[in-house]
Amino acid sequence: LTAASALGLQAGQLAIVFGALSVGIGFGLQNVVSNFVSGLILIFEQPVKVGDKVEITSLALSGEVRRIGIRASVVRTFDGAEVIVPNSNLISSEVVNWTLSDQKRRVRVEVGVAYGTDPAFVMKTLRDVAAAHPEALKYPEPMVIFMDFGASSLNFRLMFWTATFDDFFRVRSEVTVAVNDGLKAAGIAIPFPQQDVYVKSIPGGSPPIEEGA
C-alpha cells in the first residue's frame, strides 16, 4: 500500500483494481470450488462409493469407480480405460448406480419364433431354459413376455435375475446359447426376415400410352 501511494495511486483506485481481481479470481475458481464441495458430498453422503458400477448419462460413460478424490474421481470403463471425472458431474448430473444396494441385475434375452408356433409352449420352453441355468435366481422367478407380432416372427422376451453384476454379460451369453439350443430341441423354428412378393398380370397387357403423355 505504501508503494502504491508513492506511485500516486489512491485508495479508491486500489479498491477498483482489487475488486476486479477478486471477481476474476472468483470466476476462475468457480469450477474448482464446485468440484471440491462435490468431493466433500461424495465422501460424507456416499451416493457413489469406490467399487460401484455406475453409468453417467451426461457423459455416456459406464464403468467402475476406482477412486474418489477431493477434486475429481477415476472411473474405469468396462473396456479398460480410466477416465478422470470432475466430482461435480457425479453430483449435479444423473448417475445410474447399478450396485448401490446390491449386486443383482436383471438379464433380458429377446427372441422371435415362426408364425404358427404355440405361444404358451414357447413361453414354457424359455422359462425352463432360464430355470436350468445355475446362476439364474429362483426368486424373483424367470418371466417370459409375449412382446408383439413382428414382420416375420412372434417376439418374446425372457427376463431373469442374476446375483453378481460382474457376471452379467457371461450369464446372458450362456442363456442366449441355451435358448437357441432349447428352441431347436423343442422343434421351434427361429425365422429369418422374409417378404412375399405377388406378381399380378393385367388382362390385355399394358394400357396404350397416349401421345404427349
N, C-alpha and C positions, 0 to 999 in steps of 0.2 A: 504493500500500500504506500509506503514511503517513496519507493522508486517510482511508482505510478504518479504520485503527487509531484515529484521532481520533474517528471516529464510533462506536467501540465494537465494530466487527466483528472477530472473532477469526480466526486463520489457518485453523482448521477450517471455519468458516462460509464464508470466501472460497474454500476448496478445493471446497466443495459447489457454490457458485454457478458457479465457473469450470468445474467438471466438467459441470454441467447445460448450460452454454452450449456447451461443446465437443461434447457429444453432439448437441444441437440443430443446431449448425452442420454437424456431420458428416453427419447425415441430410439436411439441406438441400442439401449439396454433393455428395451421392452420385451423382445423375444427371449433374451437371456433370463430376465426375471420371471417371465411366464413359464419357461421350461423348468426353472428352479422351484417355483411354487408347485408345479405339476409333479415334480420329482418327490417333493415332501408328501403330497397327497398319495402318490403311489406307495411310498414307504409306510405311511401310517394307516391308510384306509385299506390298502392291498386289494383293489379291484382286479389287479393283474399281478401275478406272482411269478418268480423265476420257475421255469418248468412248465408253465401254462402254454397250451396250444391256442393261439389267437389268430383272428382274421381282422385286419384293419381295413375297413371298407373304403375309406377315403384314399388310401394308397394302393388298393388292390394287392395287399400283401398278406400272406399267410405263413405261419411258422411257429417256432417255439421260442419263448422268452428266455434268453440266456443270462442277461444281466440287466439290472435296473440301477442306473446312476443318478446323480443329482441333476444333470442337465439332459442326458439322453440315455436311451436303453438300447440293447442289442437284441435283435430278433433274427434267429437263424431259420431261413426258409427250408421247406422240405426238399429243395434241390441242393441244399448245402451252402448257399450264400448267406453271409452275415450282414444284416442291414442295420445301420445306426439310425434310430428313430427318435426325433425330439420328443421329450416327455409330454409336451402339450398335445401331440397327436393322440396319445393314449388316454388323455383326459377329455379333451374337447371334441374328439371325433367318435363316431360309432365303432365300438370294438366288440367283436364276437369272441367270447371266451368259451372255447369248447370244453375246457376241463376245469372250470371254476369250482364246481361242487363235486364232480366225479369224473371217471374216465369213460363212461358209457357213451356209445354213439349208435344211432340207427343207420342201418345199411339198407339201400334200395337197389333192387335189380329189376329192370323192366324188360319184358319180352313180349313178342307178338306171335300168335299161333294162327293156323289156317282157318278160314271161314268154314263153318260146318262142324267144328270141334265143340264138344260139350263144355261150356264154361265151368260148371261145377266140378267136372273131372280135372280140368286144368288147375283150378284153384286148390283142390286137394293135393294134386301132384306137387305143386310148388310149395305148399305148406310142409309136406312130408320131406322134401329136399332140404329145406331150411332147418327143420327139427332134427334132421340126421347129422347136421354139422356139429362137432363137439364144442365150438366156440360161439354158437348161437344161443343166447339166453332163453331159458324156458319161460321166464316171466320178465317183461311182457312177452307173451307168446307171439310167434310169427303170424303175420297177417297178409292176406292177398286181396287186392282190389282190382275189380274189372274196370279199367280206365275208360276205354271208348272203342268205337268201331272205326278202325283205321282204313286207309285206302286199300290195303291189301291184307290186313290181319285184324284179329281181335287182340287188343292190347291189355296186358295185365302188369301190375306192379307188386312185387314181393318185398315186404318190409320186415326186418327183424333187428334185434339189438345185440351188440357185442360189448363185452365188458372192458376191453382195452382199446383205447383210442389209437395207440401206435400200430395196432394190427388191423386197422380198418381196411386199408387197401388190399392187404393179403387175403383177409377173410372174404371181402367182396369178390375178388377174383376167383377164389376157390368155390364159392357158392355159385357164381355165374357158370363156371365149368360144370358143376354138379347139376345145375338147371338144364343145361344143354343135354347132358347125358341122361337125366331123368325123363325129359320130354321124349328123347329118342327111344328110350326103353319102353315108354308107355305108348309108343306109336303116334305121338302128337307131332305134326309137322310144323316147322318154323318157316314160313313162306318168305320168298324174296319179292320185292316190289314188281308188280306186273300190271299190264294195261291191255285191255281187249280192244281191238280195232275192227269195226264193222264197215265193210265196203258196200254201198248201195248203188246199184245201177239205175240209170234214168231211162225209162222206156223211150225208144226212138232216138237215143243218142243225145248229144248236147244240143241245146237250142241254137238256132242260127243267130249270128251276130249281125245287127243292123249296121248299115253304112254310117260312118260318122260316130259310132259308139266308141 
